[in-house]
């Protein structure tokens, strides 16, 4: 019991010291947010606003813990001065309840104060590509896109289409889209890899189960403050954007293709009617791809893991299987199964992404 109390006292002291740093940083950020330099830079304003919201969440929890500590101290004083046994019991029960609440909030604040991947709070750009399986793989890629879009809707995130290469049957050979919200990258970064589906395709005449794949890549959205791209390194082409099957052909050159000559990275955006909007989205995608490449080069282990997850789209390189005949999803990294694929494909993947994050964040050694 003495060791447990000493543990909680030490944790309170550590959190108190960290809280002072948080409050000091909040004052600095508040001042920076009002400066002319920041007000004139949307990227810097966005970054500081996110940092401020993160700091405010920590400060709010710390303030709540302070209020609980004051209440407990007052109740303990009542135990000493109060002679009525019933009132003493009420005070004792309230101390117990507040103690439980304090431990819960302390755990939450400790997690928030723990070091994280600096990219965790970023928005993301996701890319889904049809792998093995032809038309069925493209249809599966469309199903994955809908799954993530519905998940984002449930979380209150915003999804924006960047580019899409549609198949004849309405699937996607390739689709890129953005997701904006709170801790998007932290939540979805474990989705990168090869996803395998086993089901009877709509095009199957004899009722046979087919196996197809699609690859998913999750890129933290890069900002101009992350890396500067020399305009002289870019080759920018414009073209007419056309709809599937020759429909809704755009008679103006609104589609944009940008090539980053030093790395050979090529991005295309044609979903918006405005060339300026397509160019902005294409630049965002280009920055994110280049930033991801730089991160991989800087972190060899992480790069190897990411390449191993995404792979080539072959059936054997899988992180997850969606088995429709058995109504089962299996994630091979946590070796767990989930059922009710209809609900999962409708965006109910919260328990899955939570299990993956828990596995990655558990202590090693």
C-alpha positions as CSV (number, residue, x, y, z in Angstrom):
1,X,0.0,0.0,0.0
2,X,2.8,2.4,0.9
3,X,4.5,1.6,-2.5
4,X,1.2,2.3,-4.4
5,X,0.8,5.6,-2.7
6,X,4.4,6.6,-3.4
7,X,3.8,5.6,-7.1
8,X,0.8,7.9,-7.3
9,X,2.6,10.7,-5.5
10,X,5.5,10.5,-7.9
11,X,3.2,10.4,-10.9
12,X,1.4,13.5,-9.6
13,X,4.7,15.3,-9.2
14,X,5.8,14.4,-12.7
15,X,2.5,15.5,-14.2
16,X,2.5,18.7,-12.2
17,X,5.9,19.6,-13.7
18,X,4.8,18.7,-17.2
19,X,1.6,20.7,-16.7
20,X,3.6,23.8,-15.9
21,X,5.4,23.4,-19.2
22,X,2.1,22.9,-21.1
23,X,0.7,26.1,-19.6
24,X,3.8,28.1,-20.4
25,X,3.7,26.8,-24.0
26,X,0.0,27.7,-24.3
27,X,0.9,31.3,-23.4
28,X,3.6,31.3,-26.1
29,X,1.3,29.9,-28.7
30,X,-1.5,32.3,-27.9
31,X,0.9,35.2,-28.4
32,X,2.2,33.7,-31.7
33,X,-1.3,33.2,-33.0
34,X,-1.9,36.9,-32.8
35,X,1.3,37.9,-34.6
36,X,1.2,39.4,-38.1
37,X,3.6,36.8,-39.3
38,X,1.4,33.9,-38.3
39,X,-1.8,35.6,-39.4
40,X,-0.4,36.0,-42.9
41,X,0.6,32.3,-43.2
42,X,-2.4,29.8,-43.4
43,X,-0.1,26.8,-43.0
44,X,1.6,28.2,-39.8
45,X,-1.8,29.3,-38.5
46,X,-3.2,25.7,-38.9
47,X,-0.2,24.1,-37.3
48,X,-0.2,26.4,-34.3
49,X,-4.0,26.1,-33.9
50,X,-3.7,22.3,-33.8
51,X,-0.9,22.6,-31.2
52,X,-3.0,25.0,-29.1
53,X,-6.0,22.6,-29.1
54,X,-3.7,19.7,-28.0
55,X,-2.3,21.9,-25.2
56,X,-5.7,23.0,-24.2
57,X,-6.9,19.4,-23.8
58,X,-4.0,18.6,-21.6
59,X,-4.5,21.8,-19.5
60,X,-8.2,21.0,-19.1
61,X,-7.5,17.6,-17.7
62,X,-4.8,19.0,-15.4
63,X,-7.3,21.6,-14.1
64,X,-9.9,18.9,-13.5
65,X,-7.3,17.0,-11.5
66,X,-6.6,20.1,-9.4
67,X,-10.3,20.5,-8.6
68,X,-10.5,16.9,-7.6
69,X,-7.4,17.3,-5.3
70,X,-8.9,20.3,-3.7
71,X,-12.2,18.5,-3.1
72,X,-10.4,15.5,-1.6
73,X,-8.4,17.7,0.7
74,X,-11.7,19.4,1.9
75,X,-13.4,16.1,2.4
76,X,-10.4,14.7,4.4
77,X,-10.7,17.8,6.6
78,X,-14.4,16.9,7.2
79,X,-13.4,13.4,8.3
80,X,-11.2,15.0,11.0
81,X,-13.7,17.6,12.2
82,X,-17.1,15.9,11.7
83,X,-18.5,13.9,14.6
84,X,-21.7,12.6,12.9
85,X,-20.9,9.0,11.7
86,X,-23.3,9.3,8.8
87,X,-21.7,12.4,7.5
88,X,-18.3,10.9,7.9
89,X,-19.4,7.9,5.9
90,X,-20.7,10.1,3.1
91,X,-17.4,12.0,3.0
92,X,-15.5,8.7,3.0
93,X,-17.6,7.4,0.1
94,X,-17.1,10.6,-1.9
95,X,-13.3,10.4,-1.4
96,X,-13.4,6.9,-2.8
97,X,-15.4,8.0,-5.9
98,X,-13.1,11.0,-6.5
99,X,-10.1,8.7,-6.1
100,X,-11.3,6.5,-8.9
101,X,-12.0,9.5,-11.1
102,X,-8.5,10.9,-10.3
103,X,-6.8,7.7,-11.4
104,X,-8.8,7.6,-14.6
105,X,-7.9,11.2,-15.5
106,X,-4.3,10.7,-14.4
107,X,-4.0,7.8,-16.8
108,X,-5.6,9.9,-19.6
109,X,-3.2,12.8,-19.0
110,X,-0.2,10.5,-18.7
111,X,-1.0,9.1,-22.2
112,X,-1.4,12.6,-23.6
113,X,1.9,13.7,-22.1
114,X,3.7,10.6,-23.4
115,X,6.0,11.1,-26.4
116,X,4.3,10.4,-29.7
117,X,5.0,10.2,-33.4
118,X,5.2,13.9,-34.3
119,X,3.0,13.1,-37.3
120,X,0.1,11.6,-35.3
121,X,-1.9,14.8,-35.3
122,X,-1.6,15.3,-39.0
123,X,-4.3,14.9,-41.6
124,X,-3.7,12.2,-44.2
125,X,-3.7,11.5,-47.9
126,X,-4.8,7.9,-48.6
127,X,-4.1,6.0,-51.8
128,X,-5.9,2.8,-52.7
129,X,-4.9,0.8,-55.7
130,X,-6.4,-2.3,-57.2
131,X,-3.9,-5.2,-57.0
132,X,-4.4,-8.8,-58.1
133,X,-7.8,-9.7,-59.5
134,X,-8.7,-7.4,-62.4
135,X,-12.2,-5.9,-62.2
136,X,-13.0,-7.5,-58.9
137,X,-9.9,-5.9,-57.3
138,X,-11.1,-2.5,-58.6
139,X,-14.5,-3.1,-57.1
140,X,-12.9,-4.1,-53.8
141,X,-10.8,-0.9,-53.9
142,X,-14.1,1.0,-54.2
143,X,-15.5,-0.9,-51.2
144,X,-12.4,0.0,-49.2
145,X,-12.8,3.7,-50.1
146,X,-16.4,3.7,-49.0
147,X,-15.4,1.9,-45.8
148,X,-12.9,4.6,-44.9
149,X,-15.2,7.4,-46.0
150,X,-18.0,6.0,-43.7
151,X,-15.5,5.6,-40.8
152,X,-14.4,9.2,-41.3
153,X,-18.1,10.3,-41.3
154,X,-18.6,8.5,-38.0
155,X,-15.6,10.3,-36.5
156,X,-16.7,13.7,-37.8
157,X,-13.8,13.9,-40.2
158,X,-13.9,15.5,-43.6
159,X,-13.0,13.5,-46.8
160,X,-12.0,15.1,-50.0
161,X,-11.4,13.4,-53.4
162,X,-8.0,14.2,-55.0
163,X,-7.9,11.9,-58.0
164,X,-9.6,8.7,-59.3
165,X,-9.0,6.3,-62.1
166,X,-12.3,4.4,-62.5
167,X,-12.8,1.0,-64.0
168,X,-15.5,-0.1,-66.5
169,X,-17.6,-1.7,-63.8
170,X,-17.6,1.3,-61.4
171,X,-14.6,0.3,-59.3
172,X,-11.3,2.1,-58.9
173,X,-8.0,1.2,-60.4
174,X,-6.6,3.9,-58.2
175,X,-8.0,6.5,-56.0
176,X,-6.4,9.2,-53.8
177,X,-8.3,11.2,-51.2
178,X,-7.6,13.4,-48.2
179,X,-9.0,13.0,-44.6
180,X,-9.0,15.9,-42.2
181,X,-9.8,15.8,-38.5
182,X,-8.4,15.1,-35.1
183,X,-5.5,12.6,-34.9
184,X,-6.3,11.1,-38.3
185,X,-2.8,9.8,-39.0
186,X,-2.5,8.3,-35.5
187,X,-5.7,6.4,-36.1
188,X,-5.2,5.2,-39.7
189,X,-1.5,4.8,-40.1
190,X,-1.8,1.0,-39.5
191,X,-4.1,0.6,-42.5
192,X,-1.1,0.7,-44.9
193,X,-0.6,-2.6,-46.6
194,X,-2.2,-5.3,-48.8
195,X,-5.9,-6.0,-48.1
196,X,-7.2,-9.3,-49.5
197,X,-10.8,-10.2,-50.2
198,X,-12.4,-13.6,-50.7
199,X,-15.9,-13.5,-52.1
200,X,-18.1,-14.4,-55.1
201,X,-17.7,-11.4,-57.6
202,X,-20.8,-9.9,-59.2
203,X,-19.4,-11.0,-62.5
204,X,-19.0,-14.6,-61.5
205,X,-21.4,-16.9,-63.4
206,X,-20.7,-20.2,-61.7
207,X,-20.7,-19.0,-58.0
208,X,-17.0,-19.6,-57.4
209,X,-15.1,-17.7,-54.7
210,X,-12.4,-15.4,-56.0
211,X,-9.4,-13.9,-54.2
212,X,-8.4,-10.4,-55.0
213,X,-6.2,-7.7,-53.4
214,X,-6.0,-3.9,-53.1
215,X,-3.1,-1.9,-51.6
216,X,-3.6,1.0,-49.1
217,X,-1.1,3.7,-48.4
218,X,-1.6,6.3,-45.6
219,X,0.6,9.4,-46.0
220,X,0.7,12.1,-43.3
221,X,-0.2,15.3,-45.1
222,X,2.8,17.5,-45.6
223,X,2.7,21.3,-45.3
224,X,4.9,23.9,-46.9
225,X,6.7,24.4,-43.6
226,X,7.8,20.7,-43.7
227,X,9.8,21.0,-47.0
228,X,10.3,23.6,-49.6
229,X,9.9,22.5,-53.2
230,X,11.9,24.5,-55.8
231,X,9.4,25.6,-58.5
232,X,12.3,25.0,-61.0
233,X,12.1,21.3,-60.1
234,X,8.5,21.0,-61.2
235,X,7.1,20.2,-64.6
236,X,3.4,21.2,-64.7
237,X,1.1,20.1,-67.5
238,X,-2.6,20.8,-68.0
239,X,-5.1,18.7,-69.9
240,X,-8.8,18.2,-70.3
241,X,-10.5,16.1,-67.7
242,X,-13.0,13.5,-69.0
243,X,-15.6,11.4,-67.2
244,X,-15.9,7.6,-67.2
245,X,-16.8,6.2,-70.7
246,X,-16.4,9.6,-72.4
247,X,-19.1,11.2,-70.4
248,X,-19.1,14.7,-68.9
249,X,-16.0,15.7,-70.9
250,X,-14.5,18.9,-69.6
251,X,-13.9,21.2,-72.5
252,X,-11.4,23.3,-70.5
253,X,-7.9,22.2,-69.5
254,X,-8.7,22.0,-65.8
255,X,-6.8,18.7,-65.0
256,X,-3.3,19.1,-63.7
257,X,-0.2,16.8,-63.8
258,X,2.8,17.7,-61.8
259,X,6.2,16.0,-62.1
260,X,8.9,16.5,-59.5
261,X,12.0,16.0,-61.7
262,X,14.6,15.3,-59.0
263,X,12.6,12.3,-57.6
264,X,10.5,11.4,-60.7
265,X,7.3,11.7,-58.6
266,X,4.2,12.3,-60.7
267,X,0.8,13.3,-59.5
268,X,-2.4,14.0,-61.4
269,X,-5.6,15.7,-60.1
270,X,-8.7,16.2,-62.3
271,X,-11.6,16.0,-59.9
272,X,-12.2,19.7,-59.5
273,X,-13.6,22.0,-62.2
274,X,-11.1,24.7,-61.4
275,X,-7.5,24.3,-62.6
276,X,-6.3,26.3,-59.6
277,X,-8.1,23.9,-57.2
278,X,-6.7,20.8,-59.0
279,X,-3.2,22.3,-58.8
280,X,-3.5,23.0,-55.1
281,X,-4.7,19.4,-54.4
282,X,-1.9,18.0,-56.7
283,X,0.7,20.0,-54.8
284,X,-0.6,18.7,-51.5
285,X,-0.4,15.1,-52.7
286,X,3.1,15.7,-54.2
287,X,4.4,17.2,-50.9
288,X,3.0,14.3,-48.9
289,X,4.6,11.7,-51.2
290,X,8.0,13.4,-51.1
291,X,7.8,13.8,-47.3
292,X,6.9,10.1,-47.0
293,X,9.9,9.2,-49.1
294,X,12.2,11.4,-47.0
295,X,10.9,9.9,-43.8
296,X,11.6,6.4,-45.1
297,X,15.1,7.3,-46.1
298,X,15.7,8.8,-42.6
299,X,14.2,5.9,-40.7
300,X,15.5,2.7,-42.3
301,X,13.6,0.3,-40.1
302,X,10.3,2.1,-40.6
303,X,10.9,2.2,-44.3
304,X,11.5,-1.5,-44.5
305,X,8.4,-2.2,-42.5
306,X,6.3,0.1,-44.7
307,X,7.6,-1.5,-47.9
308,X,6.9,-4.9,-46.5
309,X,3.4,-3.9,-45.7
310,X,2.5,-2.3,-49.0
311,X,4.5,-4.6,-51.2
312,X,3.4,-5.2,-54.7
313,X,-0.2,-6.2,-54.3
314,X,0.4,-9.9,-54.7
315,X,-2.0,-12.2,-52.8
316,X,0.8,-13.6,-50.6
317,X,1.7,-10.1,-49.2
318,X,-1.3,-9.5,-47.0
319,X,-2.0,-7.7,-43.7
320,X,-5.7,-8.4,-43.6
321,X,-8.3,-10.8,-45.2
322,X,-12.0,-10.0,-45.7
323,X,-13.6,-13.5,-46.0
324,X,-17.2,-12.9,-47.1
325,X,-18.4,-16.6,-47.3
326,X,-17.4,-16.9,-43.6
327,X,-18.5,-13.3,-42.7
328,X,-15.0,-12.8,-41.1
329,X,-12.3,-10.2,-41.2
330,X,-8.8,-11.4,-40.1
331,X,-6.0,-9.0,-39.3
332,X,-2.8,-11.1,-39.5
333,X,-0.7,-8.7,-37.5
334,X,-2.7,-9.0,-34.3
335,X,-3.9,-12.5,-35.3
336,X,-7.5,-11.6,-34.4
337,X,-10.9,-12.1,-36.2
338,X,-13.9,-9.8,-36.4
339,X,-17.3,-10.8,-37.7
340,X,-20.2,-9.0,-39.4
341,X,-18.5,-7.8,-42.5
342,X,-21.5,-5.8,-43.6
343,X,-21.1,-3.5,-40.6
344,X,-17.3,-3.4,-41.0
345,X,-17.6,-2.4,-44.7
346,X,-20.0,0.3,-43.6
347,X,-17.2,1.9,-41.6
348,X,-17.4,0.2,-38.2
349,X,-13.7,-0.4,-37.9
350,X,-13.0,1.4,-34.6
351,X,-12.2,-1.8,-32.7
352,X,-9.8,-2.9,-35.4
353,X,-7.8,0.2,-35.6
354,X,-7.7,0.4,-31.8
355,X,-6.3,-3.1,-31.6
356,X,-3.6,-2.2,-34.0
357,X,-2.6,0.9,-32.2
358,X,-2.6,-0.9,-28.8
359,X,-0.2,-3.5,-30.3
360,X,2.1,-0.9,-31.7
361,X,2.1,1.3,-28.5
362,X,2.6,-1.5,-26.0
363,X,6.0,-1.4,-24.2
364,X,8.8,-3.5,-25.7
365,X,11.5,-5.5,-24.1
